[in-house]
């Protein structure tokens, strides 16, 4: 009979205990895990239980300490927190998918051809298009509706510019709307020889949009689920949805309750009576992965359609300063409402005048609540004398770097050389506030976050344009861009305790990338190899 000494038995008991380990659901190992914590930690393995991170650490430590139902060998690949697109439009993109996609059309003739082709396959008795951009045509002149009305005389047609701040409508829709006035606050009805030519800018679009038939919520829901799959392939696990109407709250809740919508959605409410009533009744609202505690307000329009509000006239249109879409008094009113009800105010500000106005309004917010986290969406053109106010009033900049590499073709034409010094100034904004939220503004730009990374660091688009980097002094580092899409985006939505980094007790929302994560002079496309939300796989590259 074998006899064991007491020391030997003690060793066996310890080894047995280690072999059993703590029970978890999933272990990721053989990885390069970028925690995105204050120490910029990088580890090799991660244990997950009940959708949350239990521990991140060295490979041997995690494998010895935990036993799991599933282990994934990450093959040495980069692991990051799931990316957040801090400014996107799920609803706008859904409508684009349901209608005519005019993105990249090279002429008005191509726009009409795409409309004809779409209508031939559609059962709808109306036509909605999105994405035209006159700056891609032979000249930068805005279009009129003569050819559009002639081609489609009997059905209502509305075609939105790529930024959504201008729309071309045909004569049929114009007559159906029976517009009697030729002026509108915060908008413009464009005329030729005193007659409307079908082009509407900003608030003028509201005169006709209510007369256009709408897609059903079921159709919109289906399109959003397609978009969700598109985002997952890039490792995007969250979206700051930049503007929803009251009717969409129920739609998003239904999608969440059925387990269809898995994205972390931070929805900004449009400034309406119904949404104000919702916020008054509910306060900051969370339903599983749907979070509502902010209002989206438009200070001005877009630079591409000359609706951005500038302090001095446009360099290519000396008669125009742009448009103020929401009165100063109304913006002040929304600011006070948000402070009273624990909400965030996220204001669209493109032009230097619009940004100056919003900063002056946010000064009051800082005096009442220093950690208000009020945001300026885009912060695209800033008068240099106003940059310091982002720090003084704790204003969170929310930017979309691909705008710089899309607008470089005509930005100087609109602004003039001297005003470019305060335009697309991401490095300067970051130096003031210390954080920034980074998004794409899809579908105005692509959902592809690697375009965003390339534009931020290299100041070029994926095709290598422009030859010389656009305003290179305002470029960001690779780490800064990734923080803007992870932990800083979480701060920008009050969720830094829940996700944005791969720390203990946070949601296990993460992505394993197929290729190493970096930025080089030549653009390199990357994808998620695996995307996880709350420890569950939602995308696998090799299953496509």
N, C-alpha and C positions, 0 to 999 in steps of 0.2 A: 504494500500500500504506500502510495506516494505521500510524503509529508512536506508541507510548505511552511516556510518561515513567515513570521509576522510582517517583515518588510516586503517580502515578495507578494503576499496577499494584498498589502496596501497599494502596491504599484498596479496590480491587476484591477483592483476596484477603481482606481483613478483612470486607467486606460479605458475600462468599460464605460465609465461615465462620459469620457470624452468622445468615445465612439458613438454613443447614443446621441449626445448633443441636444440642443434645443430645437424643437420642431418649428419649421417655417414652411411657407408655401413655395417659395422660389429662391434659388441662389443663382446669381450671375457671377461668373468667375472668368479668369484669364482675360481680363478686360482692362481698359485704360479709362477709369471712371473719373470724370471731371465733376467734382462735387459742387463747384461754384459757391463755396463758402468764403468767408473773409480771408482765410489762409490760402485760398486757391489750391486746396488739397486735391491730389490725384491718387486713387487707390486701385486695387486689383479685383476686388470682389464686393458683393452686396447681398444682404439677406433681406427678404421681404415676407411680411405676414399680414393678412387681412387688408391688403391693398396699401400698406404703409411700409416705409423703410425701417427695418429693425437696427441694422448696423452696416456701415461701409468700412472696409479695412483691407489689410494685406490678405493675399490669397490663402495662405496656410491658416491664418487665424480664423477666417470666416468658414472655411471648409471643415476645420476641426471643431469649431464651436456649434455649428448648426447642421441639422439634417433636414432634407426638404423632399417634397413630393416631386419637384422638378428642378433640374440643374441645367443651365445654359452656358455652354462654353462660347464666350464672345470672340474667340479666335484673335485676341489681342486688339480688337477694334475699339474705337473711341465711343464712350458712353457719356451722354450729357442729359441734363434735365430736359424734359419735353419742351420744345420751342413754343413760344407764345407769339402770335401775330398781334401786336398791340394796337393795330388799327386796320380793320378789314370790314368788308360789307357782305356778309352771307346772303342777305336778302337781295341786295343789288346784283350780286353775282348769280343768284338763282334766277332772277328775272332775265339776266343776260343769256343764261343757258336756255331758258324757255323761249326767248325771242330770237331776233336776228343778231348774230355776233358780227359787228362791223369793225372789230379790232384789226388794225393794220391795213384797212382799205386805202388804196393809193389815189383814189379820185372819187368824185361824186358819181361818176358812171359806174364804178365798182360798187359803191354803196347801193345804188338802185338795182344792179344785177343781183347782189346778195339778197336783197328784199324780195325780188321776183322769185328767186330760187327757193327761198324759205316759204313764201306764200303758196307755191305750187304743191308743197307737201303738208301744209297746215289746214286744219279744219276751222281755225279761228277766222272770224269776220273782222279782224283788226290786225294791225301790225305794230309791234314795239321793237325797236332796235337799240343797241347800245354799243358804244365804242368808237365812233368815228372821230377822227382827229385831222383837222384841216391843215395842220402843220406838216403832215406827210404828203400833201398834194403839191402840185406844181407851184402854187403860191400859197401864202398864209391867209388868204381872204376867207372870211366866214361864208358858208353857203346860203343860198335862197331856195325856195321850194317850187320853182317853176316846173322842173323836170319831174320832181316827186309827185306833184299834183296831177300832171299829165299822165303819168304811169299808173297812178292809183287814184282815180277820180271818185270812187264810190265807197271806199272803206276808210275809217280813221287811221292815220299813220302818225306815230311820234318816234323820232330817232334822237336818242340822247348822245351828246358828246362824251368822250371817254371819261371826263371828270364828273359828269352828271350835272354840270352847272350851265349847260346850254342845251337846247333841244330844237330840232327842226320838225315842224308839223306841216301836214298837207292842207290844202284848202278845205277838204271835206271835214277834217277835225276842227279847223278854225271856225267854220260856219256852224258846226254843231255846238261849239262852246259859246257862240253868240257874244263874243267879247265886245263891249260897247266903249270902253275907255282905252286910251292909248298910252297911259302912264300908270306905273305901279311902283310903290315904295320898294326899294331894294331889288328892282328888276328892270328889264328893258325889253320893249317890243320893238324889234328892228324894222325900219321902214325903208322903202325905196320910192322916191317921188311921192312921199306922204302916204304910201300904202304899205300895210304889213306884208313882209316878204316870207313869213313863216318861221323866222329865227327868233327864239325867245331866250333871254338870259336870266338865270337865277329865279327870283320870285315871280317873274312873268310866266314861268312854266306852270305855276299853280293855277293859272287862269284856265288852262285846258286839260291838265292831267286828270282831273276828276271826271272828265267826260270820256276817258279812255277805259274800255273794259279791263277788268283785272283777272289775272290768273287765279285759279282756285287755291286755297291754302294747301290742299292735297298735292297739287302740282308743285307748289313752292317747297313743300316738305320733301318731296322726292328729289328735287334738284339740290336741296341743302345736303341731303345724305350723299349724293354724288360728290359734292364739294368736300364733305368730310373725308371721304376716301382719298381725294386728291391731296388734302392737307396731311393726312396720316403718312402718305408715301414720302413726305419731306421731313417727317419727325415733328410736325406741328401738332400739339395736343391741346392748345388753347387759342381762343380768338377774342379780342376786344371788339365786339360788334358795334360799329360806330353809327348807331341810330336806328331805333325800332319804334313802330307805332304801337298803340295800346293793344290792338287786335293780335299782335304777334306774340305777346306775353303768353297767352293761352296756347298758341301753337308750339312755342318752344317748351312749355311745361309738359304738354302732351307727348312731345317727342322724347323728352327726358324720362317721363314716367313709364314709357313703353320700352325704355332701354335702347332706343334708336340713336338718340343724340348723345354721344359719349364725350365730345369735346368739352373742355372747360370754357363756358361762354360767359363773358363779362359784358352785359348788354347795356348800352347807353340809351336812355329814353329820349325821344324827341320832345321838344318843348310844346306840349299840348295840354288842354284842360283835363283830358282823360288821364294822361300820364302824371300830371301834377296831383290829381286826386288819388291815384294809385300810390304815389310816394307818400302823400299825407297820411293815408290809411295804414300802409304797411311799413314805412320807414325803410332802412336798408333791408333788402329782401334776398333770401337765398333759398333755392329749391334744388337740392342735390348739387349738380354741376352747373346750374344756372344762377348767376349772380347779378343782381340789379341794385346799383346804388350810385348812379351817375346820370347826368343830363347832357345831351349833345346840343350845342347851340352854334349857329352860324353867324360869325361876325361879318364875313365877306364871302366873295366867290372865288373863282380860280384864276390863276395867272394866264393859263392858256386861252381862256375866253375873255380875258381882260376885265374880269369881274373882281379881282383882288383889289382891295382898297389901299391905295398908295398915298403917301404924303404929298408927292409931286406927281404931275401927269405922266402917263406912259410915254416912254421915249418914242414909240412908234404910233402914238395916238395922243397928240398934245391937248386934245379936247376932253380927255377922260382921265379921271382919278380912280375909276373902278366903282364898286357898289358897297354900301353898308347894308347888310341883309337883315340885321336885327337892331332895333334902336338901342341907344346907350341906356335909356331908362329901363327897357325890357331886360337887357342883360344884367343890369344892377338888381332888378327884381328877382331874376332867376338865381343870381349869386346869393342873395339873402335867403331865398327859399331853401337852397341847397345847404347852407350853413345851419338853418333852423331845423332841418330834417335829417342831418347826417349824410347828405349826399355830396357827390363830387360834381364839379362843373367842368366839362370838357368842351372848350370852345375852338371851333375851326377858325384859324387865323393864318392867312397867306401873306397879305400885303403888310408893309411896314406900318402903315397907319392903323390897320386893323389890330395888329399885334400891340401897338402902343396903347390903343383904347382898352384892350383886354387886360393888359398889365396894370393899367390904372384902376380898373375895376377889381382886380385880384388883390391889390394893395389893401383894400378893406377886409378881404377874407383873411389875409395874414394877420391883420391887427386883431381880429376876433379869434382866430384859430390857426396858430403857426403851422400845425401839421394838417392843413386842409387838403393837400395833394391835388389842388385844382390844376388842370392840364391845359396847355395850348396844343391843339392838334395841328400838325404841320410846321408851325413856327418857321415859315419858309423864307420870308424876307424881313429882316430886322434892321432898323436904324441902329448903327453902332452905339449911339448914346443910350439905347434901351436895353442892351445886353445885361448890364449889371442888375437890372430889376428882376431878372429870373432868380438871382441869388437873394436879393433883398426881400422879395415877397414869397420866396419858396415856391416858385412856379415850375411845375413839372413839364419839360418839353417832350412831346410825342411826335417823332419824326419818321419819315419814310424815305430812306436814302436813294431808292431807285428813281425818285422824282428828279434828283439832280442829274442823273445820267440819261433821263428821257428828255429833260427840258434844255439841256445844254445847247441844242441846235438853235433855239430862239430866245433863251433867257436874257442874253445881253441886248437883243433887239427890243425886248419889252422894257427892260429896266435901265439900260445904259450901263457903261462900264463901272462908273463910280458906285452905283447901288449894288453891284454884284458883291462888293466887299462884305455885305451883311446878309447875303443870300446863301441858302443851303449850308449854313455855318454850323455844322454838327459838332465840331471840335470846340468851338467857342461856347456853344450852348452847354456842352458837357462840363467845360471848365468852370462855368458859373454855378450850375445846380449840383453837379457831382453824380447825377444819374440821368438817364433818359430812357423812355420807352420807345422801342423800335418795331415798326410794322411795315406792311407793303402797300396798304391802301387798295388791296384787290377789290374789284376787278379793274380798277383804274390802271394798276400795274399787275404783273404776274404774282401768283401765290408763292412762287419759288423763292425760298429764303436764301438760296445760294446766290441769286442775283443781288439780293440785299447785301449780303456779306461782301461780294465783289465790288459793288458800287460804293459801299462805305469805306473800304480799305484802299482799293485801287483807284476809286473815282472814275471808273469806266464801266460801260455796260458789258454784257457777256460777249459781244462781238468785238470788243477791244476799242470801242469808240468812247470819247474822242482820242485821237492819237496821243495828244498830250493830256494828262489827267486834268479833269475839270475842277478848278479851285482846290488843288491838292493839299493846301495847308489846312483845309477843313476835314481831311480824312480821319477816320477812326482806326484804332488798332483792332486786330482780330478779336482779342479778349473783350474789348469794349462793346463790340457789336453783339457778341454772344451774350454778354451780361444784359444788354438791352432787350434781348429776346428771351431771357430766362428770369434771373432774380430781380432785375430792375423792372421788368414788365409786371412781375408779381407785386412789387412795391406800388407800382402805378395803379393797381387795382385792389390794394389793401389785402393781398393774399400771400404776403411773404412768409407767413407762419405755416402756410399749407403746401406750397409748392414753389418752384423756381430754383431750388437747389436740392441736392440729393443728401439731405441730412436726416438724422434720426427723427422718426415720428411724422415726417412729411409724407404726402401722397407719393406713391411709387409711379409717378408720371415721368417716363424717361424714354430715350431713344438710343439705339445702338446704330451708328452710322456705317454704311457699307465701305466707304473710303475714309482715310485719315482726314480729320477736320483741320483745314488751314486756308490761307488765302495766298494766291500766287498771281503774278502779273498776267499769265494766261489763265483764262477762266476754266475751272474744272467743275463739271456737274457732279453732284453727290446725291445720294438718296438714303433714306432710312433702311437699314437691314432688318431691324425689328423696332416697332413702336409699341409702347406699353402705356396704358392708363390704369391707375390703381392696381398695378401688378398684373394686369391681364393684357395679353397681346391683342392688338387691334390691327396690326399690319405686319406682314412678312414679305420681304422682297422676292424670295424664291417661290412664293405661292401665286405670284401674278400669272 
